[in-house]
């Protein structure tokens, strides 16, 4: 079985578990934005948005840069290969279990006839 960095997976899935943070990633996928612009778009306080951006930054999904008095946000370079591999591993496990269940159901149907 492939070894995954538990801390990295925890940070990734924690960051992606919140609808606002997923929305921020979608927004930054379209264009860079300041924390103020993001806070306005998502109708929240600057403090709240800073916390969300901090979680995304910790996970490596967002980078920030202070330019004068404004903190600009952009998508980070981090990709989701490890997370996708982890999900794929469990998709295969569940697919095999459902295939086995399908076989049991088919065998029961044959016995009934």
C-alpha positions, 0 to 999 in steps of 0.5 A: 500500500502506498504511504501518504503523509498524514499531516498533508492529507489532514491539512488538505481535507481540512482546507477543502472541507469548508464551502467558503474555502472551496469558493475562495479557491474557485475565485482565485482560479479565475483571478488573484484577489486581495483579502479585502476583495475576498471578504467582500465577495463572501460577505464576511469580516476581514478577520474571518477571511484572513483565517480562511486564507490562512488555512488554505495557505497552510495547506499550500493551496494559496500563497499571499504577498503583501504589497504596500498595505494590501495582502494579495492572494493567488493559487499556490503551486501545490497540486492534489496528486497525493490526495487523488491517489488516496481517494483512488485507492479507496474508490478501488476498494469500494468498487471491488466490494460493490462488484462482490455484492453484485455477484451475491445478488446475481447468485441469489437471483439464479437460486430463486429461478 
